[in-house]
């Protein structure tokens, strides 16, 4: 069964962003002419091609590697440093050279709040598409 998850497609001249689910198999070229922007919350070879040719502006990336890595790293810091202070945990994590290297290598970007470290969302655009394709299914 083909999955269809169009959140909203807006005609040209209207404000907003249209969203296509990754399983959407209709003709994005036609929609692109009528829409200001098309984005998606899933990733596939077709989505990568559409981002590359400009039909889709970006895809939302859940960054699953960070979803698994951040909680384990935080627990390790809590255990080693005997702290539950979010600011201190963040400072230690951000200063970790291995963590910084992984972020750079895999093209990941956590989001930091005053009391939390979020795994995303990240965004897949033309600028980082090659890195996402290279690590998709492994670290992305």
C-alpha positions as CSV (number, residue, x, y, z in Angstrom):
1,X,0.0,0.0,0.0
2,X,1.4,3.4,-1.0
3,X,1.7,5.8,1.9
4,X,0.4,9.4,1.4
5,X,1.1,12.0,4.0
6,X,0.6,15.4,2.5
7,X,0.2,17.8,5.4
8,X,-0.6,20.9,3.3
9,X,0.1,22.2,-0.1
10,X,-0.4,25.9,-0.5
11,X,-0.9,27.6,-3.9
12,X,1.6,30.2,-5.0
13,X,1.0,33.6,-3.3
14,X,-0.1,32.1,0.0
15,X,2.1,32.1,3.0
16,X,3.3,28.9,4.5
17,X,5.2,25.8,3.8
18,X,3.9,22.7,2.1
19,X,5.0,19.3,3.4
20,X,5.2,16.0,1.7
21,X,5.8,12.7,3.5
22,X,8.6,10.6,2.2
23,X,6.2,8.1,0.8
24,X,4.6,10.6,-1.5
25,X,4.9,9.3,-5.0
26,X,2.9,11.9,-7.0
27,X,4.5,14.5,-9.3
28,X,6.4,17.0,-7.1
29,X,7.3,19.0,-10.2
30,X,3.7,20.0,-10.7
31,X,3.2,20.9,-7.1
32,X,6.5,22.9,-7.1
33,X,5.0,25.2,-9.7
34,X,2.0,25.9,-7.5
35,X,3.7,26.0,-4.1
36,X,6.1,28.4,-2.5
37,X,8.1,25.7,-0.7
38,X,7.9,21.9,-0.4
39,X,9.5,20.1,2.5
40,X,9.3,16.6,3.9
41,X,9.8,14.8,7.1
42,X,11.2,11.6,5.6
43,X,14.1,10.7,3.4
44,X,14.6,8.4,0.4
45,X,16.5,8.3,-2.9
46,X,13.6,10.2,-4.6
47,X,13.6,12.9,-1.8
48,X,17.4,13.3,-2.2
49,X,17.0,13.8,-6.0
50,X,14.2,16.3,-5.4
51,X,16.3,18.3,-2.9
52,X,19.2,18.2,-5.3
53,X,17.2,19.6,-8.2
54,X,15.4,22.2,-6.0
55,X,11.9,20.7,-6.2
56,X,12.0,20.1,-2.4
57,X,13.7,22.8,-0.3
58,X,14.5,20.6,2.7
59,X,13.7,17.5,4.6
60,X,13.5,17.3,8.4
61,X,16.1,14.9,9.8
62,X,15.4,13.2,13.1
63,X,19.1,12.5,13.5
64,X,18.6,9.0,15.1
65,X,22.3,8.6,15.9
66,X,22.0,11.6,18.3
67,X,18.7,10.1,19.7
68,X,20.7,7.1,20.9
69,X,24.1,8.8,21.6
70,X,23.0,11.8,23.7
71,X,21.2,9.9,26.5
72,X,24.1,7.4,26.9
73,X,26.7,10.3,26.9
74,X,24.6,12.2,29.5
75,X,24.3,9.2,31.7
76,X,28.1,8.6,31.5
77,X,28.8,12.2,32.4
78,X,26.3,12.0,35.3
79,X,28.1,8.9,36.6
80,X,31.6,10.1,36.1
81,X,31.2,13.7,37.3
82,X,28.6,13.1,40.0
83,X,26.4,15.9,38.6
84,X,22.9,16.4,37.3
85,X,23.4,20.1,36.5
86,X,22.3,20.4,32.8
87,X,24.6,23.4,32.2
88,X,27.7,21.4,33.4
89,X,26.6,18.3,31.5
90,X,26.2,20.4,28.3
91,X,29.6,22.0,28.8
92,X,31.4,18.7,29.3
93,X,29.6,17.1,26.3
94,X,30.3,20.1,24.0
95,X,34.0,20.1,25.0
96,X,34.4,16.4,24.3
97,X,36.7,16.1,21.2
98,X,35.3,12.8,20.2
99,X,31.7,14.1,20.3
100,X,32.8,17.2,18.3
101,X,34.5,15.1,15.7
102,X,31.4,12.8,15.3
103,X,29.2,15.9,14.8
104,X,31.5,17.2,12.1
105,X,32.1,13.9,10.4
106,X,28.4,12.9,10.2
107,X,27.1,16.4,9.8
108,X,24.9,16.3,12.9
109,X,23.7,19.3,14.9
110,X,22.1,18.9,18.3
111,X,20.0,21.7,19.7
112,X,20.8,23.0,23.1
113,X,18.3,24.5,25.5
114,X,18.9,25.8,29.0
115,X,18.0,22.5,30.7
116,X,18.2,20.0,27.8
117,X,20.1,18.7,24.9
118,X,17.9,17.8,21.9
119,X,18.8,15.5,19.1
120,X,17.1,17.7,16.5
121,X,15.4,18.4,14.4
122,X,18.1,18.7,11.8
123,X,17.5,19.7,8.3
124,X,18.7,18.1,5.0
125,X,19.4,20.7,2.4
126,X,21.5,21.0,-0.8
127,X,24.4,22.1,1.4
128,X,24.6,18.9,3.5
129,X,22.9,16.4,1.2
130,X,26.1,14.6,0.1
131,X,27.1,13.9,3.8
132,X,23.5,12.7,4.6
133,X,23.5,10.4,1.6
134,X,27.0,9.0,2.6
135,X,25.9,8.2,6.2
136,X,22.2,7.4,5.7
137,X,21.3,4.2,7.4
138,X,24.4,4.3,9.5
139,X,24.7,7.5,11.4
140,X,21.9,9.5,9.8
